[in-house]
């Protein structure tokens, strides 16, 4: 019989992988990836706008209708 068809040896219950644990890990990795993509976009924007003058916070609030 091929070793591919053999059942893997059981892990101790502490380190046992479950679908739920794998799902949580994938969700966490997706969030981390999104955070990294956001950071990359922010860094690109900072680089692109590096020498342009900044908008004062009071003007930004007014323009956005927050003040």
N, C-alpha and C positions, 0 to 999 in steps of 0.2 A: 504494500500500500504506500502511496506517495506521502511524503511528509507534509505536503501542502494541505492535505485533507485531514491531517491529525489535529486534534483539539490542542490549543495552546495550554501550557501549564497555567493553573490558576494562580492569580496574584493574591497576596494577603488582602483582606477586606479594606484595610486602611488606604492602600494605593490603587484600589480597583477603579477603573475608568467606567463611567456610566454615560449613557447618551445625554443625560441632563448635565453632567459635569462638562462634557465635551461642548454642549450647546452654550453653556455659560462662558466657556473659554473662547469660543468663536465670537460670541457677542462682544466680549471684552477686547478681543483682537481687532474687530471691526471698528469699535469706538476709538481705539488707539490709532488705527490707520487714519480714520477721519480727522483726529486731532493733529496727526503729523501732516496730513494734506492741508489742513487749515493753516498750520504754522508755516508750511512752505509757501502758500499763497500770501500770507502776511509778510514774510521776508522778501518775496518778490515785489510786493507793493511798496515796501519801505525802500528797497533798492531803486525802483522806478521813480519814486517821488522824493528821493533823498535830498535834492537841493531846492525843492519847491517850498515856498513859505507855508507855515502851518496855519490852520484856522483856529482862532481863539474859541475856547469852549462856550463862552457866552454867546457868540455869534452862531455857533453850530446848534446850540439849544434853541435859539430864536428861529433859525432856518427850519428846524425840524418841528417847530410848534410846541416845544417842551417848556418854554419859558414865557 
